[in-house]
Amino acid sequence: MPDHKSGIEHAEVKRIKLFEHYQVPCRLVVRDWNKNLHETANAAGIDDKHLLGMFDFFQEAQEVPAKTIKVNDLDFGLRNLTITEENEKSRYLVKRQNGKLVARVNYDKNADKRVVSTELFDGYNNLYRVDLYDSRGFCSLRQWYTPDNKIGSEEWLTPDGRSVIRTFYKFDIHNKLTKTGWLLRDKNHEVHTFDTLDQFFEYFLNRINEQGKNVFVLDRSLLADGALTRLKRPAYTVLHLHNSQAGDSQDPMHSIVNNNYEYSLANIDSYSAVVSATKRQTDDVIARFKPVAKSFTIPVGIVPDETLRAPQVKEDARTFGKVVAVARIAHEKRLDDLVRAIALVKEEVSEVTLDLYGYADPSNNYQEKRKVVETINELGVNDIVKFKGYTSNIGEVLDKAQIFGLTSRMEGFNLAIMEAISHGVVGVTYDVNYGPNDIVQDEHNGYIVDYGDYQALAQKMIKLFKDKKLMQEFSTNAYSSSERYSNENVWHAWQELLKDANETLKGDVTK
């Protein structure tokens, strides 16, 4: 649950709120440790009772009263220490009377100088340990350093300071320092060892399913695609497809399988059900893989009732010529095509602008963003195409925009364009699987053009900008078409799945 969330995390947050609204017990299960997990989850609207982290579970820290740890609350086991502050580096230096460094204490300057970590040094000025503090105010992770300044081992602590999890580091065949081996001291005094984090997570999933009959929805398939096929007690396991099942989404029947779903689709009948976000994808999965597992179509997006009831923003109140895109700046989003389309629009509509919202994919030294920037420079549209970064206030952005542009190579649904139509923004998209070519209804709430044809995309935008009456008609239709994704309609789809889960798990069924 990172601060900058992808579509999957946004979909999970919406689902949690939907289930909570209909009073169905649910939790977001998180594998990885993150000292700010509760802070970012709470900020996204998920409280602690709806959050189940694996490390929290074994650290006995699922619900911990939050407190703020400051530098004066720390005990270094030494007397007569001096503390000086380095404001520009957001840290304190703790020293002995002879001037030797005892610790560097790093704090969050935006959270009342809350301690986030301490770096501890021995009498010879060697770093020997780093303590990382949970945002709720306790030392959660200790990293022990070797004499050559490498992490040798890590241990996770309970809020009262007991060590319950350890992992160790060794060099692999590529001479890269890698975690190897996990040790767990369970609260029932058993000691368990695991070779990998995946094995550890599988044990955890079996622990939380000890009574059986849970419903597990797998959103990030690589985290537990195998584990959910090996549960020891009965459960209803759901493979949720958040992207195209095919490597080439435009050739779903013949192209190689998307590597993120390779294990899952090869073992598709080991799951209880498969969920796709659109009927088109559901049909393609059935046609290609012929699963015995039940298939359901459930949109990943939900338009809140307050958005559906909000006053409609008329075109005259929007910024004329404003085109927006909300997406990671990544290869699969193909934003350079959208820039090319905008350059063509500018030749006939001088007021056009394009705002790109979203964080850049860091792969290959931000290769994709560099590619988009090169395209902007090549076409001379620096003055009208702007990178706006990540935003959590997308509603305000959409209420000012006229067109949402989408040029992706593949999609699983695309929450952004669903949100756009719910704010009356007209969608203009490639005919790309899956999602945009269902959410956008051609010549009703937007336009769908041939896949890869940015010239046609530009022409549709030009047509809309030059016909204010048509733009208003499509905007009004966009508002009404978003009713498909209301709480009630999406909940009805989930009810069908939960009904099947209840029937499947009825009685003492065993695997």
C-alpha positions as CSV (number, residue, x, y, z in Angstrom):
1,M,0.0,0.0,0.0
2,P,2.5,2.6,-1.2
3,D,2.0,6.4,-1.0
4,H,1.9,6.5,-4.8
5,K,-0.6,3.9,-5.7
6,S,-1.1,2.0,-9.0
7,G,-4.5,1.0,-10.4
8,I,-4.4,-2.2,-8.4
9,E,-4.1,-0.5,-5.0
10,H,-6.8,2.0,-6.0
11,A,-9.1,-0.9,-6.9
12,E,-8.4,-2.6,-3.6
13,V,-9.2,0.6,-1.6
14,K,-12.5,1.0,-3.5
15,R,-13.4,-2.7,-2.9
16,I,-12.7,-2.5,0.8
17,K,-14.9,0.6,1.1
18,L,-17.7,-1.2,-0.9
19,F,-17.6,-4.3,1.3
20,E,-17.5,-2.1,4.4
21,H,-20.5,-0.2,3.1
22,Y,-22.5,-3.5,2.8
23,Q,-21.1,-4.7,6.2
24,V,-19.3,-7.7,4.8
25,P,-16.1,-8.5,6.9
26,C,-13.0,-8.0,4.8
27,R,-9.3,-7.3,5.2
28,L,-6.5,-6.2,2.9
29,V,-3.8,-8.8,3.2
30,V,-0.3,-7.4,2.8
31,R,2.9,-9.4,2.4
32,D,5.8,-7.0,2.6
33,W,7.1,-5.0,5.6
34,N,6.8,-1.3,5.4
35,K,7.4,1.0,8.3
36,N,4.8,3.4,6.9
37,L,2.2,0.8,6.0
38,H,-0.4,1.9,8.5
39,E,0.1,5.6,7.8
40,T,-0.3,5.2,4.0
41,A,-3.2,2.8,4.4
42,N,-5.0,5.0,6.9
43,A,-4.5,8.0,4.6
44,A,-6.1,6.0,1.8
45,G,-9.2,5.3,4.0
46,I,-8.3,1.8,5.2
47,D,-8.2,1.7,9.0
48,D,-6.3,-0.9,11.0
49,K,-9.2,-3.3,11.5
50,H,-9.4,-3.7,7.7
51,L,-5.6,-4.2,7.3
52,L,-3.8,-7.5,7.9
53,G,-0.1,-7.4,7.3
54,M,2.0,-10.5,7.6
55,F,4.8,-8.9,9.6
56,D,2.2,-7.1,11.9
57,F,0.6,-10.5,12.5
58,F,3.8,-12.2,13.8
59,Q,5.1,-9.0,15.5
60,E,1.8,-8.8,17.4
61,A,1.4,-5.3,16.1
62,Q,-1.9,-5.4,14.2
63,E,-3.5,-2.7,16.3
64,V,-1.0,-0.5,18.2
65,P,-1.9,2.8,19.8
66,A,0.2,5.4,17.9
67,K,2.7,7.6,19.7
68,T,5.5,9.9,18.5
69,I,9.0,8.9,19.4
70,K,11.5,11.8,19.6
71,V,15.2,11.9,20.1
72,N,15.0,12.5,23.8
73,D,12.9,9.3,24.2
74,L,15.8,7.1,23.0
75,D,18.1,5.4,25.4
76,F,21.6,4.7,24.1
77,G,22.9,3.1,27.3
78,L,25.5,5.8,27.9
79,R,25.8,8.9,30.1
80,N,26.7,12.4,29.4
81,L,25.9,12.4,25.7
82,T,25.6,15.6,23.6
83,I,22.9,16.0,20.9
84,T,23.3,18.4,18.0
85,E,20.8,18.9,15.2
86,E,21.5,19.0,11.5
87,N,18.4,20.7,10.2
88,E,19.3,20.5,6.5
89,K,19.7,16.7,6.8
90,S,16.7,16.1,9.1
91,R,18.8,14.3,11.8
92,Y,20.5,14.6,15.1
93,L,24.1,13.6,15.9
94,V,24.6,11.9,19.3
95,K,28.2,12.0,20.6
96,R,30.3,11.0,23.6
97,Q,32.1,13.6,25.6
98,N,35.3,12.8,23.6
99,G,33.5,13.7,20.4
100,K,33.1,10.2,19.1
101,L,29.8,9.5,17.3
102,V,27.3,7.2,19.1
103,A,24.3,7.6,16.7
104,R,22.7,9.5,13.9
105,V,19.0,9.9,14.6
106,N,16.9,10.6,11.4
107,Y,13.6,12.2,11.8
108,D,10.6,13.2,9.7
109,K,10.5,17.0,9.5
110,N,6.9,16.9,8.4
111,A,5.7,14.8,11.4
112,D,6.8,16.8,14.4
113,K,10.4,15.5,14.1
114,R,9.3,11.9,14.7
115,V,12.2,9.4,14.8
116,V,12.2,7.2,11.7
117,S,15.5,5.5,12.1
118,T,18.8,5.5,14.1
119,E,22.2,4.5,12.9
120,L,24.4,3.2,15.8
121,F,28.2,3.3,15.9
122,D,30.7,1.4,18.1
123,G,33.7,2.9,19.9
124,Y,35.8,2.6,16.8
125,N,33.3,4.6,14.7
126,N,32.0,1.5,12.9
127,L,28.3,1.4,11.9
128,Y,27.0,-1.8,13.5
129,R,23.2,-1.4,13.6
130,V,20.3,0.5,12.0
131,D,17.0,0.6,13.8
132,L,13.9,1.4,11.7
133,Y,10.8,2.7,13.5
134,D,7.2,2.0,12.6
135,S,5.2,5.1,12.0
136,R,3.1,4.2,15.1
137,G,6.1,4.7,17.4
138,F,8.1,1.6,18.1
139,C,11.3,0.0,16.8
140,S,10.1,-2.6,14.2
141,L,13.2,-3.6,12.3
142,R,16.9,-3.9,13.3
143,Q,19.5,-4.3,10.7
144,W,22.8,-5.7,11.9
145,Y,25.9,-4.7,9.9
146,T,29.1,-6.6,9.2
147,P,32.6,-5.1,9.6
148,D,32.7,-4.4,5.8
149,N,29.6,-2.2,6.2
150,K,27.1,-4.7,4.7
151,I,23.8,-5.9,6.2
152,G,24.5,-9.3,7.7
153,S,21.1,-10.0,9.3
154,E,17.8,-8.4,10.1
155,E,15.3,-8.9,12.9
156,W,11.8,-7.8,13.4
157,L,10.6,-6.9,16.9
158,T,7.3,-6.8,18.8
159,P,6.3,-3.4,20.2
160,D,7.7,-4.5,23.5
161,G,11.1,-5.4,22.0
162,R,11.0,-9.2,21.5
163,S,12.7,-10.6,18.4
164,V,10.3,-12.8,16.5
165,I,11.5,-12.8,12.8
166,R,15.0,-13.0,11.4
167,T,16.6,-13.2,8.0
168,F,20.2,-13.5,6.9
169,Y,22.2,-12.1,4.0
170,K,24.7,-14.0,1.8
171,F,26.3,-13.4,-1.6
172,D,24.6,-15.2,-4.5
173,I,26.4,-16.6,-7.6
174,H,26.3,-13.1,-9.1
175,N,28.1,-11.7,-6.0
176,K,24.9,-9.8,-5.0
177,L,24.0,-9.6,-1.3
178,T,20.7,-11.5,-1.0
179,K,18.3,-12.4,1.8
180,T,18.6,-16.2,2.4
181,G,16.7,-18.0,5.0
182,W,13.9,-16.8,7.3
183,L,13.5,-17.7,11.0
184,L,10.2,-17.3,12.8
185,R,9.6,-17.6,16.5
186,D,5.8,-18.0,16.6
187,K,3.8,-16.9,19.7
188,N,3.1,-20.5,20.5
189,H,6.9,-20.9,21.0
190,E,7.4,-22.9,17.8
191,V,10.4,-22.1,15.6
192,H,9.9,-22.2,11.8
193,T,12.4,-21.7,9.1
194,F,11.8,-20.9,5.4
195,D,14.1,-20.6,2.4
196,T,12.2,-17.8,0.8
197,L,9.8,-15.0,1.6
198,D,7.2,-16.8,-0.6
199,Q,7.4,-19.8,1.6
200,F,7.0,-17.7,4.6
201,F,4.0,-16.0,3.1
202,E,2.4,-19.4,2.3
203,Y,2.8,-20.4,5.9
204,F,1.1,-17.1,6.9
205,L,-1.8,-17.6,4.6
206,N,-2.4,-21.1,6.1
207,R,-2.2,-19.6,9.6
208,I,-4.9,-17.0,8.9
209,N,-7.0,-19.8,7.2
210,E,-6.7,-22.2,10.1
211,Q,-10.4,-22.3,10.6
212,G,-11.0,-22.5,6.8
213,K,-13.8,-21.2,4.6
214,N,-12.3,-17.8,3.9
215,V,-12.6,-16.1,0.5
216,F,-9.2,-15.0,-0.8
217,V,-9.0,-12.6,-3.7
218,L,-5.6,-12.6,-5.4
219,D,-4.9,-9.1,-6.9
220,R,-1.1,-9.3,-7.3
221,S,-0.7,-12.8,-8.7
222,L,3.0,-13.2,-8.3
223,L,2.8,-12.8,-4.5
224,A,0.7,-15.9,-3.9
225,D,-0.3,-17.6,-7.1
226,G,1.2,-20.9,-5.9
227,A,0.4,-20.5,-2.2
228,L,-3.4,-20.2,-2.8
229,T,-3.4,-23.5,-4.7
230,R,-1.8,-25.2,-1.6
231,L,-3.9,-24.1,1.3
232,K,-4.4,-26.9,3.9
233,R,-7.9,-26.0,4.9
234,P,-10.9,-25.2,2.6
235,A,-11.1,-21.8,1.1
236,Y,-12.6,-20.1,-1.9
237,T,-9.7,-18.7,-3.9
238,V,-10.2,-16.0,-6.6
239,L,-7.8,-15.2,-9.4
240,H,-8.4,-11.5,-10.2
241,L,-7.1,-10.4,-13.5
242,H,-6.1,-6.8,-13.4
243,N,-4.4,-6.8,-16.8
244,S,-4.5,-8.6,-20.1
245,Q,-4.0,-12.3,-19.8
246,A,-2.1,-12.2,-23.1
247,G,1.3,-10.7,-23.7
248,D,-0.3,-9.0,-26.8
249,S,-3.7,-7.8,-25.7
250,Q,-4.7,-7.3,-29.3
251,D,-4.1,-11.0,-30.0
252,P,-5.6,-12.6,-26.9
253,M,-6.1,-16.1,-28.5
254,H,-2.6,-16.7,-29.8
255,S,0.1,-14.5,-28.2
256,I,2.2,-15.7,-25.3
257,V,0.7,-15.5,-21.9
258,N,1.3,-12.4,-19.8
259,N,4.2,-13.5,-17.6
260,N,2.5,-12.1,-14.5
261,Y,-0.2,-14.7,-14.9
262,E,1.8,-17.6,-16.3
263,Y,1.6,-19.9,-13.2
264,S,-2.0,-18.8,-12.5
265,L,-3.3,-19.6,-15.9
266,A,-1.4,-22.8,-16.2
267,N,-3.1,-23.9,-13.0
268,I,-6.4,-22.1,-13.5
269,D,-8.6,-24.9,-12.3
270,S,-6.7,-24.9,-9.0
271,Y,-8.6,-21.7,-8.1
272,S,-12.3,-21.5,-7.2
273,A,-13.0,-18.6,-9.5
274,V,-11.6,-16.2,-12.0
275,V,-12.6,-12.5,-12.1
276,S,-12.2,-10.2,-15.1
277,A,-13.2,-6.6,-15.2
278,T,-15.0,-6.7,-18.5
279,K,-17.2,-9.2,-20.3
280,R,-14.9,-9.1,-23.3
281,Q,-12.0,-10.4,-21.2
282,T,-14.1,-13.0,-19.5
283,D,-15.2,-14.4,-22.9
284,D,-11.6,-14.4,-24.1
285,V,-10.3,-16.2,-21.0
286,I,-13.0,-18.8,-21.3
287,A,-12.4,-19.3,-25.0
288,R,-8.7,-19.8,-24.7
289,F,-8.2,-21.6,-21.3
290,K,-11.6,-23.3,-21.0
291,P,-11.5,-23.2,-17.2
292,V,-13.6,-25.4,-15.0
293,A,-13.3,-22.7,-12.4
294,K,-16.2,-20.3,-12.3
295,S,-15.9,-17.1,-14.3
296,F,-17.2,-13.7,-13.1
297,T,-17.2,-10.2,-14.6
298,I,-16.8,-7.6,-11.9
299,P,-15.6,-4.0,-12.7
300,V,-12.6,-3.0,-10.6
301,G,-13.8,0.5,-10.5
302,I,-16.6,2.0,-8.4
303,V,-18.1,5.5,-8.9
304,P,-19.2,6.7,-5.4
305,D,-22.7,7.8,-4.9
306,E,-21.6,11.3,-4.0
307,T,-19.9,11.6,-7.4
308,L,-23.0,10.4,-9.2
309,R,-25.2,12.9,-7.3
310,A,-22.8,15.8,-7.8
311,P,-23.9,18.8,-10.0
312,Q,-22.8,18.3,-13.6
313,V,-20.1,20.7,-14.8
314,K,-21.1,22.2,-18.2
315,E,-18.6,22.6,-21.0
316,D,-18.7,26.4,-20.8
317,A,-17.3,26.1,-17.3
318,R,-14.4,23.9,-18.3
319,T,-11.0,24.9,-19.8
320,F,-11.4,25.0,-23.5
321,G,-8.9,22.7,-25.2
322,K,-7.9,20.9,-22.0
323,V,-6.9,17.3,-22.6
324,V,-5.7,15.2,-19.7
325,A,-4.2,11.7,-19.2
326,V,-3.8,10.0,-15.9
327,A,-1.3,7.2,-16.1
328,R,2.1,6.0,-15.1
329,I,4.6,7.2,-17.6
330,A,5.5,3.7,-18.7
331,H,6.0,1.7,-21.9
332,E,2.5,0.1,-21.9
333,K,0.8,3.6,-21.7
334,R,2.5,4.8,-24.9
335,L,2.1,8.4,-24.0
336,D,4.4,9.5,-26.9
337,D,1.5,8.6,-29.2
338,L,-0.8,10.9,-27.3
339,V,1.8,13.7,-27.6
340,R,1.9,13.1,-31.4
341,A,-1.9,13.4,-31.5
342,I,-1.9,16.6,-29.6
343,A,0.7,18.1,-31.9
344,L,-1.7,17.5,-34.8
345,V,-4.7,18.9,-32.9
346,K,-2.7,22.1,-32.2
347,E,-2.5,22.8,-36.0
348,E,-6.2,23.4,-36.0
349,V,-7.1,24.2,-32.4
350,S,-4.5,26.6,-31.0
351,E,-5.9,26.5,-27.5
352,V,-5.3,22.8,-27.0
353,T,-3.2,21.7,-24.0
354,L,-2.2,18.3,-22.6
355,D,-1.6,17.6,-18.9
356,L,0.0,14.3,-17.9
357,Y,-0.7,13.2,-14.4
358,G,1.1,10.2,-12.9
359,Y,4.5,9.1,-11.7
360,A,7.3,8.0,-14.0
361,D,8.3,4.4,-14.2
362,P,12.0,4.3,-13.1
363,S,12.9,1.3,-15.3
364,N,16.1,1.8,-17.4
365,N,16.8,5.1,-15.8
366,Y,13.3,6.5,-16.6
367,Q,13.6,5.5,-20.2
368,E,9.9,6.0,-21.0
369,K,9.7,9.5,-19.6
370,R,12.9,10.4,-21.6
371,K,11.2,9.0,-24.7
372,V,8.1,11.2,-24.1
373,V,10.2,14.2,-23.5
374,E,12.2,13.6,-26.7
375,T,8.9,13.4,-28.6
376,I,7.7,16.7,-27.0
377,N,10.9,18.4,-28.0
378,E,10.9,16.9,-31.5
379,L,7.4,18.2,-32.2
380,G,7.9,21.5,-30.5
381,V,5.0,21.3,-28.1
382,N,6.9,22.1,-24.9
383,D,4.5,25.0,-24.3
384,I,1.3,22.9,-24.3
385,V,2.3,19.5,-22.9
386,K,3.1,19.5,-19.2
387,F,4.1,16.8,-16.7
388,K,1.9,17.4,-13.6
389,G,3.2,14.5,-11.4
390,Y,1.1,12.3,-9.1
391,T,-2.1,13.8,-7.6
392,S,-4.6,12.6,-5.1
393,N,-7.1,15.3,-6.0
394,I,-8.0,14.0,-9.5
395,G,-11.6,15.1,-9.2
396,E,-10.7,18.8,-9.3
397,V,-8.5,18.1,-12.4
398,L,-11.3,16.3,-14.2
399,D,-13.9,18.9,-13.5
400,K,-11.8,21.4,-15.6
401,A,-10.9,19.0,-18.5
402,Q,-12.8,18.4,-21.7
403,I,-11.2,15.3,-23.1
404,F,-9.4,12.3,-21.6
405,G,-6.9,10.8,-24.0
406,L,-5.8,7.1,-23.9
407,T,-3.2,5.4,-26.1
408,S,-2.3,2.3,-24.1
409,R,-0.8,-0.9,-25.5
410,M,-2.8,-2.9,-23.0
411,E,-5.2,-2.4,-20.1
412,G,-7.1,-4.5,-17.6
413,F,-9.8,-2.0,-17.0
414,N,-8.4,1.6,-16.5
415,L,-9.8,3.3,-13.5
416,A,-8.7,6.7,-14.7
417,I,-11.0,6.8,-17.7
418,M,-13.9,5.5,-15.6
419,E,-13.3,8.3,-13.2
420,A,-13.0,10.7,-16.1
421,I,-16.5,9.9,-17.5
422,S,-18.0,10.1,-14.1
423,H,-16.9,13.7,-14.1
424,G,-18.3,14.3,-17.5
425,V,-15.0,14.2,-19.4
426,V,-15.3,12.8,-22.9
427,G,-13.1,9.8,-23.6
428,V,-11.1,9.4,-26.8
429,T,-9.2,6.1,-26.9
430,Y,-7.5,3.5,-28.9
431,D,-9.5,0.3,-29.4
432,V,-7.4,-1.5,-26.8
433,N,-8.2,-4.5,-24.7
434,Y,-9.5,-4.5,-22.0
435,G,-11.6,-1.7,-20.5
436,P,-11.3,1.5,-22.5
437,N,-13.2,0.0,-25.4
438,D,-16.0,-0.9,-23.0
439,I,-16.0,2.2,-20.7
440,V,-16.0,4.5,-23.7
441,Q,-19.0,3.9,-25.9
442,D,-18.2,5.0,-29.4
443,E,-20.2,8.1,-30.6
444,H,-22.1,8.2,-27.3
445,N,-19.7,9.3,-24.5
446,G,-16.6,9.5,-26.6
447,Y,-14.7,8.0,-29.6
448,I,-12.9,4.7,-30.1
449,V,-10.3,4.7,-32.9
450,D,-8.3,1.9,-34.5
451,Y,-5.5,0.6,-32.3
452,G,-2.3,2.7,-32.9
453,D,-3.9,5.3,-35.1
454,Y,-2.9,8.5,-33.4
455,Q,-3.9,10.6,-36.5
456,A,-7.5,9.3,-36.2
457,L,-7.3,10.1,-32.4
458,A,-6.3,13.7,-33.3
459,Q,-9.1,14.1,-35.8
460,K,-11.8,13.0,-33.3
461,M,-10.4,15.5,-30.8
462,I,-10.5,18.3,-33.4
463,K,-14.1,17.3,-34.3
464,L,-15.2,17.7,-30.7
465,F,-13.4,21.0,-30.1
466,K,-15.0,22.5,-33.2
467,D,-18.5,21.3,-32.3
468,K,-19.4,22.6,-28.8
469,K,-22.9,21.1,-29.0
470,L,-21.5,17.6,-29.7
471,M,-18.9,18.0,-26.9
472,Q,-21.7,18.9,-24.5
473,E,-23.9,16.0,-25.7
474,F,-21.0,13.5,-25.2
475,S,-20.2,15.0,-21.8
476,T,-23.8,14.6,-20.6
477,N,-23.8,11.0,-21.9
478,A,-20.5,10.4,-20.0
479,Y,-22.1,11.4,-16.7
480,S,-25.1,9.0,-17.3
481,S,-23.0,6.1,-18.6
482,S,-21.0,6.1,-15.3
483,E,-24.1,4.7,-13.5
484,R,-22.9,1.3,-14.7
485,Y,-20.2,1.5,-12.1
486,S,-22.3,2.6,-9.1
487,N,-21.9,1.0,-5.7
488,E,-25.2,-0.9,-6.2
489,N,-24.3,-2.3,-9.6
490,V,-20.8,-3.4,-8.7
491,W,-22.0,-4.8,-5.4
492,H,-24.6,-6.9,-7.2
493,A,-21.7,-8.5,-9.2
494,W,-19.8,-9.3,-6.1
495,Q,-22.9,-10.8,-4.5
496,E,-23.0,-13.4,-7.3
497,L,-19.5,-14.4,-6.5
498,L,-20.0,-14.5,-2.7
499,K,-23.2,-16.6,-3.2
500,D,-21.1,-19.1,-5.1
501,A,-18.4,-19.1,-2.4
502,N,-21.0,-19.8,0.3
503,E,-22.4,-22.7,-1.7
504,T,-19.0,-24.1,-2.5
505,L,-17.8,-24.0,1.1
506,K,-21.0,-25.3,2.6
507,G,-20.4,-28.3,4.9
508,D,-17.1,-29.8,5.9
509,V,-15.4,-29.7,2.5
510,T,-11.7,-30.6,2.6
511,K,-9.0,-30.2,0.0
